C-alpha cells in the first residue's frame, strides 16, 4: 500500500501547477492533503478518477486550512475533527477507519510569529496525541501531514538561528518528543539519517533552489505496523506548493 501526504498550500493553485499529474502518476492508494484552502465540495469536485472516495474537511473561515483524504478503498467509518469544539472549527483533521488501521491526516496549527499562538499549539499537541492514542487502543494508527515542527537539528538547515522561532521552539520539539515517547515511529528516519532532507522551503531568497529548508511533513505509525514498513521518502522534485509531498509504503 502506498500513501502520499502533501500540504498543497491551496488545492486549486496546486492543481493549476500540475498537481493532478503527480497524483495520477504516484500510484498512491491513499492521498492525504493539508491546507486545501477550499470547501469540501470544491475538493470533491476535482476529477480524482472513478471509484475513489474523497473525504474532505473545511474550516469555518473560508479559504483557510482544510484537510482531505482521497482513497481507492472506501473506509468503514469517517471522523472529521477530534470531537473537541476548541479545535474543530479549522478543519484540521480527517480520520478514515479501515479493517487493519486508522488513517489520519492532520494540519497542525502554526505557533506564528513571536510564538503568539504557542499556548494554543501546546494544547493542540496534547489533545491530538491523546486522540491518536485513543484510536490506537482499538487498532494501529497511521497519521501524516504538516506537523509544523522540525524535530531535531538535522530537520532544518539553520537550527541555531531558528531556536526560538515557530516550528523549532523547545516546546514544539518537546511535543514531538512526546509523540515518539508514546510509541509512534517517524518512518522517514527509519531509512534516512542526517541533514539536507527537507519538505518545506520559504519562498524567499531562492531557499528551495539552495535547499535551505525544514522537514515538517511526516508519516508516523504505531509500533505494531513497523514490520510492514517498506519505504518512506521525501519527494523534493515535485513542485506546486512551498511544501513537497512525502510518501510511505506498507506491505
Secondary structure, 3 states (H helix, E strand, C coil): CEEEEEECCCHHHHHHCCHHHHHHHHCCCEEEEECCCCCHHHHHHCCCCCCCEEEEECCCCCCCCCEEEEECCCCCEEEECCCCCCCHHHCCEEEEECCCCEEEEEECCCCCHHHCCHHHHHHHHHHHHHHHHHHHCCCCEEEEEECCCCCCHHHECCCHHHCCCCCCCHHHHHHHHHHHHCCCEEHHHHCCCCCCCCCEECCHHHCCCCCCEECCEEEEECHHHHHHEEEEEEECCCCCCCECEEEEEEC
